[in-house]
């Protein structure tokens, strides 16, 4: 029976975790077997761990309920120590289980052990780092040791770095698996962020040196990955600092590692902006042909890069301005709208004028109708009625019977004068004289000729008397019905007889 117990105990001990072959079992693993202590009475143990109390006859290991009693010849180790190693057996004394120590010695602290074991690791073998990290993390949790937990995470990071160094920059799946492994190892999220950040930088540098044929697509894929994995990427910067950006780009890994969480979010955005700008500008044509397209893409992807957006917008506008004569009407209007949005009214007007002037001959070829249409374009695009009037007049000159031309000119303040259309206010006033006005009104006016008097009155006089004195001829016309007497006088040899006075005809009493 006792032999059977020893065999079972030996088999069970083989299942207990050990850091390295031949080393003592940890108190942690010993405590985990508490429910089997009674079955392991008499089994030889070699245990190590942190002590919680030590006296002259007994000691207690931290987080272990079983007392450890000094056996014959066992003494407390000299000096200062935190960890102890014991050998001995479990016994039952007075109905209670105790561990009777056969030997007792001081052991290096956990931190010292980490340093020692780490020094023996092959720097190209990640698994050795993971094994030591597992031991440290288990100890840290068992003893609630925050400093040791940090050491375990540093070891995990070292192991991941070994694997990271072996990754090819193009191995996206490898990086994803490495990050998953880091998460499964419950690595500090800050360290996972560093791996992601550094891994994506390596991938970016790899892409940057590739042939340009596939760069755009691969840059786009990288930007998507950044957006998914680095949260700071998705928040645009309040302002772009070129000096800060240059400092980061010159040493991204070091800068990111030393940054606190808020600054890391900012650096992640700078990283995104850096790649997005390179991706977009790689498509830019030196002539500025696609400058507006580049500016629009920069505005969408990297709105904080205002200086680049303005630069390529101006370059694009400059190029487009050379194309105005061959643009469609809508293309021209779109360009004018861009200038309007930039608050450049002079350029808006210049663009429309250039486009219109380039089409003058086309409209003229269509005769009066084409000129009228052309005039209307000046009104619609520039509200320029003065220039429009010029082309309406040209249309009238080509075809004076074309009704739209004369109608528009009259409605817009023009008048036909001596065969030319001029602004109505420039037409000279009527030259109708007082005599012409009197004739039209049927009145006799001093200075009229005999013919003009007859024209005004509409009839010859009822009676007429003529006489001459001193080289002057006088003639009197009497109009009974109008009761007026008209006196003419002229000198001998004159051609015209001129009204000298008009007087009423006296009424005679019967």
Secondary structure, 3 states (H helix, E strand, C coil): CHHHHHHHHHHHHHHCCCCCCCCCEEHHHHHHCHHHHHHHCCCEEEEEEEEEEECCCEEEECCCCCCEEECCCCCCCCCCCCEEEEEEEEEEECCEEEEEEEEEEEECCHHHHHHHHHHCCCCCCHHHHHHHHHHHHHHHHHHCCHHHHHHHHHHHHHHHHHHHHHCCCCCHHHHHHHHHHHHHCCCCHHHHHHHHHHHHHHHHHHHHCCCHHHHHHHHHHHHHHHHHHCHHHHCCCCCCCHHHHHHHHHCHHHHHHCCCHHHHHHHHHHHHHHHHHHHHHCCCCCCCCCHHHHHHHHHHHCCCCHHHHHHHHHHHHHHHHCCHHHCCHHHHHHHHHHHHHCCCHHHHHHHHHHHHHCCHHHHHCCHHHHHHHHHHHHHHHHCCHHHHHHHHHHHHHHCCCCHHHHHHHHHCCEEEECCEEEEHHHCCCCCCCHHHHHHHHCCCCCCCEHHHHHHHHCCCCCEEEEEEECCEEEEEEEECCCCEEEEEEEECCCCCCEEEEEEECCCCCC
